[in-house]
Structures are given as C-alpha cells and as structure tokens.
Amino acid sequence: MGLMHLYSACIADSLWHSLRCGSSADTSAAGGCYAGGNHVPAHWLSLGRTAGRYAGGCGPDSDCCCHFNAGGDDNCRLGTVGVALLGVGNALGYAPAVTVGAIVSGAYFGDKMSPVSDSTNIAATVCEVPLFEHIVSMLWTTVPAFIVSIVFFVFLGTSHATFDAEYMAKINQILTALEANFNLSVLVFIPPLLMFVLAYKKLPVLPVMAVCLVSALLIALAEGATIASLAKQLTFGYKAATNSPELNKLLSRGGLMSIMVTILLLSCGMAFGGILEKARVLEVLLDAILKGAYSAVRLVSATLFAAYVILLGTGSQILAVVVPGRAFADSYKQADISLRVLSRTCEDSGTLGCPLVPWSVHAFYILGVLGVSAVDFFPYAILNWIVPLFSIICAVTGLGIKRISASRIEKGE
C-alpha cells in the first residue's frame, strides 16, 4: 500500500505545509525565509522519517495525519514536499507518472479545501459566498472523491514494485545531513501553529499570513540569520551549503525571482483571457451554454463545461473560476439554487482541472519541478477528474443542492 501512503502523505502535508504559504508570490518570497529559519528543513526531516517508515512497510496512514492543519497554495507543496515524495516513490519502485498523479491529487485537495488558498478565496468572493460556507459546501463532492481515490491508490499499490535499497540509503543520508546542519527545534513550528489558531478564529487571510511571516523572520533572526541575508533569501531564495549535494538541491529554492517565468506565463494567459472576455467571445460561448439551463443538473453541467472550455482556451485557473462565477450567478438565483453550489462547482472544475491541461501554467510548473507532463500523470490524478463526476451526481440526486428559499427560512427571513 505504499502508493496510498504517498497519496495520504501529500494530502496531509498539503494541509500542513501550506500554513506557511499563501499565493504563489507569497509562497516564493516566504520560501527562502522559512528555509533560512529552519522551518523547511524541520518539515523535511519529519516527512523523510515518515516516508522511510512507509517504504519499510511499517507506517499506517495515521502517521501521516500528524501533518494535518489548515492549508494553502499547491505550488508551494509541489516544489517542496512533491520533490521529496517523488524520490520516495522512486525508492518504492513506482513509475514517476504514477507518483506524480498521487502528488497532484493530494496537493490540489489541499488547495481546494484550504481557507488560505487563493483559489478558494477567489471563488467564494466572486460568488459572494462566506468563505467557510463555501468550504463546507465543497465537502459534498470532495469527500466522496477522496474516498474513491484512496481505494484507487490502495488497489494500485497492491502491485508493489521493487524496493530500491540504494535510493533509501540516500534518503537516510539526507536525513542525517539535516540533523547535522540545522537546528531543528520546536520553535520552527510556531508559524504553522499560529496559522492554525488564527485561521480557526476566521481572521482575514492577509493579516494572518503577515503574522506568520513576521514570526518566521523573528525566529530566523533569533537563530543567527541577518536582515541582509533574509532580504536576499526573500528575493533570490535560500541556497543550502551542506556536505550533501542531494540535500542542497532539495533545499535551495524559493524567492520571488524563482517564479518570474511562471508569472510571465500567467500574465500572458490572463492577457489572452482578457482579450477573449473584452471581445465578448467568452460571453457568446457562455450565453450558448446557458440556453435552457434552468434545473440544477443543467446549471451544474453548464458550469463545469464552461470552466473546461475556458481552461482549454486560456490555460488560466483564475479565469476558469472567475468568469463562470460571474456569468452564471443570476441563472442560479432564478433557479432558486444557492450560490454556494455555484462557487463549489467553479472550484470542482476550474481549480482541479487546471493541472490536467498540458498548456496551463500549473501543468508547466509541475513539468518543471517534477519532470512529468500532464499527459503522462493525467490518468493517475484521479481526484482532479473524478470530483466533477460527483458534482453531477449531487445535481441529479439533489444531495448538497442548497435552495435559496430554504436558506432564508432557516435564517428566519
């Protein structure tokens, strides 16, 4: 069941690791600071030990759950824990495409369900739905898909491939180097714990992220880092200088400059999407899609279809969430369907579908970081393409389809 363990580890870590990450820009800027403050090395050590137990066949899923917490950005996890889990998958003998499919499924589960994720906040804001009502609504489609994906990876993991002892020896060397070169104290867990507490209190996202970033900076300063070195790490990323080349490669990352190519691709995609929107190309397409869509089944299906059309045309996750969210709001209201169903459906397709489009920014990022194209990992990123199926099932059965009139009665209006 090693593959299922990898999948669970990535889901658990996606919720834990992203406490230190917000949007992609925040992630890259803060990444160097967290590494310099020993937060990332400490997390690597924890994950590495857990992964080592899985490779030896001794770790239950509950071992991964120690990583659970409130989540955030998927790129942050793919560029850090994703690299680690890919190495563990290689040690377990799985094909890279299979491992990356499990990693992508777990990472985007966290991105979709996190109260500090940019896509989650954008979907809730565009559809004018309270953030935590939006998250609760997504449970109707995400939880069943999560269960199915766990069963899938358990089944796939039963065909356990060969165990690579040499690769596991390298992992143990990396763990030894971590312990020898970094001060892995309990202080490094203060930022994620702060994020958990403040997110639980439902405080605004930006102040919460600022508090956690400042706490990480203070811890780094207390452990000997200088202001000049931290400023350099925020801009250019952290550069490890240990005796282990493998560890240096894993830890040397982050900084605003590291995502300039991604930002360029994202800007081009947004610009192209803006042209399509201003030229009313998207409006014409959406009007055609909305014709005759008055029932829950037709509205949900139309929303999913529209998001995928936008994804295929622009490769932009943001446009695939924002445009249907704005265009379909009135139709949902006229059908007496709560906008939380609309916000949920936009995420079910726009957020989860983006990495599956080979020319999207997210797919390019995954290819650059993990070395596997969307075409190859698509069949194994089961959570990403099975959630929309549960969206349609919910629409057909009426499960999780909240009515506006029922909400008003509940509120006594």
C-alpha positions as CSV (number, residue, x, y, z in Angstrom):
1,M,0.0,0.0,0.0
2,G,3.0,2.3,-0.4
3,L,1.3,4.4,-3.1
4,M,-1.7,5.0,-0.9
5,H,0.6,6.2,1.8
6,L,2.3,8.6,-0.5
7,Y,-1.1,10.0,-1.6
8,S,-2.2,10.4,2.1
9,A,1.1,12.0,2.9
10,C,0.7,14.6,0.2
11,I,-2.9,15.3,1.2
12,A,-1.9,15.6,4.9
13,D,1.1,17.7,4.0
14,S,-0.8,19.9,1.6
15,L,-2.9,21.0,4.6
16,W,0.1,21.4,6.9
17,H,2.8,22.7,4.7
18,S,0.7,25.5,3.2
19,L,0.2,27.1,6.6
20,R,3.4,28.8,5.6
21,C,2.2,29.6,2.1
22,G,-0.4,31.8,0.5
23,S,-0.5,32.8,-3.1
24,S,2.3,31.8,-5.5
25,A,4.1,35.1,-5.0
26,D,3.8,34.9,-1.2
27,T,5.0,31.3,-1.4
28,S,8.1,32.1,-3.3
29,A,9.1,35.1,-1.2
30,A,8.5,33.4,2.1
31,G,10.0,30.1,1.0
32,G,13.6,31.4,1.3
33,C,12.8,32.9,4.7
34,Y,11.3,29.7,6.0
35,A,14.3,27.6,4.8
36,G,16.7,30.1,6.3
37,G,14.8,29.9,9.6
38,N,15.0,26.1,9.6
39,H,11.2,25.6,9.1
40,V,11.5,23.8,5.8
41,P,14.4,21.6,6.9
42,A,12.5,20.6,10.0
43,H,9.5,19.7,7.9
44,W,11.7,17.7,5.5
45,L,13.1,15.7,8.4
46,S,9.6,14.9,9.7
47,L,8.4,13.9,6.3
48,G,11.5,11.9,5.5
49,R,11.2,9.9,8.6
50,T,7.6,9.1,7.9
51,A,8.3,8.2,4.2
52,G,11.1,6.0,5.3
53,R,8.7,4.0,7.6
54,Y,6.3,3.7,4.7
55,A,9.0,2.4,2.4
56,G,9.7,-0.2,5.0
57,G,6.1,-1.1,5.2
58,C,5.7,-0.1,8.9
59,G,3.7,3.1,8.8
60,P,-0.1,3.4,8.9
61,D,-2.0,6.3,7.5
62,S,-2.3,7.8,10.9
63,D,1.5,8.5,10.8
64,C,0.8,11.0,8.0
65,C,-2.0,12.7,9.8
66,C,0.4,14.4,12.2
67,H,1.0,16.8,9.3
68,F,-2.7,17.9,9.1
69,N,-3.5,21.6,9.5
70,A,-5.1,24.4,7.6
71,G,-3.9,24.6,4.0
72,G,-3.0,26.9,1.1
73,D,-1.1,27.1,-2.1
74,D,-0.5,24.0,-4.3
75,N,2.7,25.3,-6.0
76,C,4.4,25.6,-2.6
77,R,3.8,21.9,-1.8
78,L,4.7,20.6,-5.3
79,G,8.0,22.5,-5.2
80,T,8.9,21.1,-1.7
81,V,7.2,18.0,-0.4
82,G,6.3,17.0,-4.0
83,V,10.0,16.6,-4.8
84,A,10.5,14.6,-1.6
85,L,7.6,12.2,-2.3
86,L,8.7,11.7,-5.9
87,G,12.0,10.4,-4.5
88,V,10.2,8.2,-2.1
89,G,8.1,6.9,-4.9
90,N,11.2,6.1,-6.9
91,A,12.6,4.2,-3.9
92,L,9.3,2.2,-3.7
93,G,9.7,1.4,-7.4
94,Y,6.7,3.3,-8.8
95,A,6.8,4.9,-12.2
96,P,7.2,8.7,-11.9
97,A,3.8,9.4,-13.7
98,V,2.0,7.3,-11.0
99,T,3.7,9.0,-8.1
100,V,3.2,12.5,-9.6
101,G,-0.5,11.7,-10.2
102,A,-0.9,10.9,-6.5
103,I,1.1,14.0,-5.5
104,V,-1.0,16.3,-7.7
105,S,-4.3,14.7,-6.4
106,G,-3.1,15.4,-2.8
107,A,-1.8,18.8,-3.4
108,Y,-4.9,20.1,-5.2
109,F,-7.1,18.5,-2.5
110,G,-5.3,20.9,0.0
111,D,-5.5,23.8,-2.4
112,K,-9.3,23.3,-2.9
113,M,-10.2,22.9,0.8
114,S,-7.8,25.4,2.4
115,P,-9.2,28.6,4.0
116,V,-6.0,30.4,3.0
117,S,-5.8,29.2,-0.6
118,D,-6.1,31.9,-3.3
119,S,-8.4,29.9,-5.5
120,T,-10.7,29.1,-2.5
121,N,-10.9,32.8,-1.5
122,I,-11.4,34.0,-5.1
123,A,-14.3,31.5,-5.7
124,A,-16.0,32.5,-2.5
125,T,-15.6,36.2,-3.2
126,V,-16.7,36.2,-6.8
127,C,-19.8,34.2,-6.0
128,E,-20.5,36.3,-2.8
129,V,-20.5,33.3,-0.5
130,P,-19.0,33.3,3.0
131,L,-15.6,31.5,2.9
132,F,-16.4,28.8,5.4
133,E,-19.9,28.1,3.9
134,H,-18.1,27.7,0.6
135,I,-15.6,25.2,2.1
136,V,-18.4,23.2,3.8
137,S,-20.3,23.1,0.5
138,M,-17.3,21.6,-1.2
139,L,-17.3,18.6,1.2
140,W,-20.3,17.2,-0.7
141,T,-18.2,16.5,-3.8
142,T,-14.7,16.3,-2.4
143,V,-15.1,13.8,0.4
144,P,-16.7,11.1,-1.8
145,A,-14.0,11.6,-4.5
146,F,-11.3,11.5,-1.7
147,I,-12.6,8.1,-0.6
148,V,-12.7,6.7,-4.2
149,S,-9.2,8.0,-4.8
150,I,-7.9,6.3,-1.6
151,V,-9.5,3.0,-2.8
152,F,-7.9,3.5,-6.2
153,F,-4.4,4.0,-4.8
154,V,-4.8,1.1,-2.4
155,F,-5.7,-1.1,-5.3
156,L,-2.8,0.3,-7.4
157,G,-0.4,-0.1,-4.5
158,T,-1.1,-3.8,-4.2
159,S,1.0,-4.3,-7.3
160,H,4.0,-3.2,-5.2
161,A,7.1,-2.6,-7.4
162,T,10.6,-3.5,-6.5
163,F,12.2,-1.8,-3.4
164,D,15.3,0.3,-4.2
165,A,17.5,-0.1,-1.1
166,E,20.2,2.2,-2.6
167,Y,17.7,5.0,-3.0
168,M,16.5,4.6,0.6
169,A,20.1,4.8,1.7
170,K,20.4,8.2,0.0
171,I,17.2,9.3,1.9
172,N,18.8,8.3,5.2
173,Q,21.9,10.2,4.3
174,I,19.8,13.3,3.6
175,L,18.1,12.9,7.0
176,T,21.4,12.6,8.7
177,A,22.7,15.8,6.9
178,L,19.6,17.6,8.0
179,E,20.1,16.8,11.6
180,A,23.8,17.7,11.4
181,N,23.4,21.1,9.7
182,F,20.2,22.6,11.0
183,N,18.8,23.5,14.5
184,L,15.6,21.6,14.3
185,S,13.9,22.9,17.4
186,V,10.2,23.2,18.3
187,L,10.4,27.0,17.6
188,V,10.2,26.3,13.9
189,F,6.6,25.0,14.3
190,I,5.4,28.3,15.7
191,P,4.4,29.9,12.3
192,P,2.2,26.9,11.3
193,L,0.7,26.7,14.7
194,L,-0.1,30.4,14.6
195,M,-1.7,29.9,11.2
196,F,-3.9,27.1,12.6
197,V,-5.1,29.1,15.5
198,L,-5.7,32.3,13.6
199,A,-7.4,30.5,10.7
200,Y,-9.6,28.7,13.2
201,K,-10.7,32.0,14.6
202,K,-11.7,33.0,11.0
203,L,-9.5,36.1,10.9
204,P,-8.8,37.7,7.5
205,V,-6.2,35.9,5.4
206,L,-3.7,38.6,4.6
207,P,-3.1,39.7,8.3
208,V,-2.8,36.0,9.3
209,M,-0.2,35.4,6.6
210,A,1.6,38.6,7.7
211,V,1.7,37.5,11.3
212,C,3.1,34.1,10.4
213,L,5.7,35.5,8.0
214,V,6.9,38.0,10.7
215,S,7.1,35.2,13.3
216,A,9.2,33.2,10.8
217,L,11.5,36.2,10.3
218,L,11.9,36.7,14.0
219,I,12.8,33.1,14.6
220,A,15.3,33.2,11.8
221,L,16.9,36.3,13.3
222,A,16.9,34.6,16.8
223,E,18.8,31.7,15.3
224,G,21.6,33.8,13.8
225,A,20.3,35.0,10.4
226,T,21.0,38.6,9.4
227,I,18.5,41.1,8.0
228,A,20.6,41.3,4.8
229,S,20.6,37.5,4.3
230,L,16.9,37.2,4.9
231,A,16.2,40.0,2.4
232,K,18.4,38.2,-0.1
233,Q,16.6,34.9,0.6
234,L,13.2,36.6,0.1
235,T,14.3,37.8,-3.3
236,F,16.6,35.1,-4.7
237,G,15.7,32.1,-2.5
238,Y,17.6,30.1,0.0
239,K,20.9,28.5,-1.0
240,A,21.9,25.5,1.1
241,A,25.6,24.8,1.7
242,T,25.8,21.4,3.4
243,N,28.0,18.4,2.7
244,S,25.2,16.6,0.9
245,P,24.7,17.6,-2.8
246,E,21.3,15.9,-2.8
247,L,20.1,18.0,0.3
248,N,21.5,21.2,-1.2
249,K,19.4,20.5,-4.3
250,L,16.3,19.9,-2.3
251,L,16.5,22.9,0.0
252,S,17.9,25.5,-2.4
253,R,14.7,27.1,-3.7
254,G,12.2,29.9,-3.1
255,G,12.4,33.6,-3.6
256,L,10.4,36.0,-5.8
257,M,12.8,35.6,-8.7
258,S,12.2,31.9,-8.9
259,I,8.7,32.4,-10.3
260,M,9.4,35.1,-12.9
261,V,8.9,32.6,-15.7
262,T,5.6,31.3,-14.1
263,I,4.4,34.9,-13.6
264,L,5.2,35.7,-17.3
265,L,3.2,32.7,-18.5
266,L,0.4,33.6,-16.1
267,S,0.4,37.2,-17.3
268,C,0.2,36.0,-20.9
269,G,-2.6,33.7,-20.1
270,M,-4.5,36.3,-18.3
271,A,-3.9,38.8,-21.1
272,F,-5.2,36.4,-23.7
273,G,-8.2,35.6,-21.5
274,G,-8.9,39.3,-21.0
275,I,-8.9,39.8,-24.8
276,L,-11.4,36.9,-25.2
277,E,-13.6,38.4,-22.5
278,K,-13.5,42.0,-23.8
279,A,-14.1,40.8,-27.3
280,R,-17.2,39.1,-25.9
281,V,-16.0,35.7,-27.2
282,L,-16.5,34.2,-23.8
283,E,-19.8,35.9,-23.3
284,V,-21.2,34.5,-26.6
285,L,-20.0,31.0,-25.6
286,L,-21.5,31.3,-22.1
287,D,-24.8,32.5,-23.5
288,A,-25.0,29.5,-25.8
289,I,-24.1,27.2,-22.9
290,L,-26.7,28.7,-20.6
291,K,-29.6,28.3,-23.1
292,G,-32.2,26.1,-21.5
293,A,-30.2,25.7,-18.3
294,Y,-32.8,26.1,-15.5
295,S,-32.6,22.9,-13.5
296,A,-29.8,22.0,-11.1
297,V,-28.5,19.3,-13.4
298,R,-28.3,21.6,-16.4
299,L,-26.8,24.5,-14.5
300,V,-24.1,22.4,-12.8
301,S,-23.3,20.7,-16.1
302,A,-23.2,24.1,-17.9
303,T,-20.9,25.5,-15.2
304,L,-18.5,22.5,-15.5
305,F,-18.5,22.7,-19.3
306,A,-17.9,26.4,-19.3
307,A,-15.0,26.2,-16.9
308,Y,-13.3,23.4,-19.0
309,V,-13.8,25.5,-22.2
310,I,-12.1,28.4,-20.6
311,L,-9.3,26.2,-19.3
312,L,-8.7,24.7,-22.7
313,G,-8.8,28.1,-24.3
314,T,-6.7,30.1,-21.9
315,G,-5.0,27.7,-19.5
316,S,-5.9,30.0,-16.7
317,Q,-7.2,28.7,-13.4
318,I,-8.3,32.1,-12.2
319,L,-10.4,32.8,-15.4
320,A,-12.0,29.4,-15.2
321,V,-13.2,30.2,-11.7
322,V,-14.0,33.9,-12.1
323,V,-15.8,34.0,-15.4
324,P,-18.4,31.3,-14.8
325,G,-18.8,32.6,-11.2
326,R,-19.8,36.0,-12.5
327,A,-21.7,34.9,-15.6
328,F,-23.9,32.2,-14.0
329,A,-24.9,33.9,-10.7
330,D,-28.2,35.3,-12.0
331,S,-29.2,32.0,-13.5
332,Y,-28.6,30.2,-10.2
333,K,-30.7,32.8,-8.4
334,Q,-33.5,32.4,-10.9
335,A,-33.4,28.7,-10.4
336,D,-33.6,29.1,-6.6
337,I,-30.2,27.4,-6.2
338,S,-27.8,28.8,-3.6
339,L,-24.6,30.5,-4.9
340,R,-22.6,28.2,-2.7
341,V,-23.4,25.4,-5.2
342,L,-22.0,27.7,-8.0
343,S,-18.8,28.5,-6.1
344,R,-18.3,24.8,-5.3
345,T,-18.8,23.8,-9.0
346,C,-16.4,26.5,-10.2
347,E,-13.7,25.0,-7.9
348,D,-14.6,21.4,-8.9
349,S,-13.8,22.2,-12.5
350,G,-11.6,25.3,-12.6
351,T,-9.3,24.6,-9.7
352,L,-8.9,20.9,-10.1
353,G,-9.0,20.8,-13.9
354,C,-6.2,23.3,-14.4
355,P,-3.2,21.0,-13.9
356,L,-4.7,18.5,-16.3
357,V,-4.5,20.9,-19.2
358,P,-0.9,20.5,-20.7
359,W,-0.5,24.1,-21.7
360,S,-1.7,25.7,-18.4
361,V,0.6,27.5,-16.1
362,H,0.1,24.8,-13.4
363,A,1.0,22.0,-15.8
364,F,4.1,23.8,-16.9
365,Y,5.1,24.3,-13.2
366,I,4.6,20.6,-12.5
367,L,6.6,19.6,-15.5
368,G,9.4,22.0,-14.5
369,V,9.5,20.9,-10.8
370,L,8.7,17.2,-11.0
371,G,9.6,16.4,-14.6
372,V,6.3,14.7,-15.6
373,S,3.9,16.2,-18.2
374,A,0.2,16.4,-17.7
375,V,-0.4,13.9,-20.5
376,D,1.5,11.3,-18.5
377,F,0.1,11.9,-15.0
378,F,-3.5,12.6,-16.1
379,P,-4.8,9.0,-15.6
380,Y,-3.4,8.9,-12.1
381,A,-4.5,12.3,-10.8
382,I,-7.8,10.7,-10.1
383,L,-9.1,13.2,-7.6
384,N,-8.8,16.0,-10.1
385,W,-11.1,14.5,-12.7
386,I,-13.5,12.5,-10.5
387,V,-14.7,15.4,-8.4
388,P,-16.7,16.9,-11.3
389,L,-18.5,13.5,-11.7
390,F,-19.7,13.8,-8.1
391,S,-20.8,17.4,-8.9
392,I,-23.2,15.9,-11.5
393,I,-24.2,13.1,-9.2
394,C,-25.1,15.6,-6.5
395,A,-27.1,17.7,-9.0
396,V,-29.0,14.6,-10.2
397,T,-29.8,13.3,-6.7
398,G,-30.3,16.7,-5.1
399,L,-27.7,16.0,-2.4
400,G,-25.9,19.1,-1.4
401,I,-28.0,21.3,-3.6
402,K,-29.0,24.1,-1.3
403,R,-32.0,26.2,-2.1
404,I,-32.1,30.0,-1.6
405,S,-35.6,29.8,-0.3
406,A,-34.7,27.1,2.2
407,S,-31.7,29.2,3.4
408,R,-34.0,32.2,4.0
409,I,-36.4,30.1,6.0
410,E,-33.5,28.8,8.2
411,K,-32.4,32.4,8.8
412,G,-36.0,33.4,9.7
413,E,-36.2,35.9,6.8
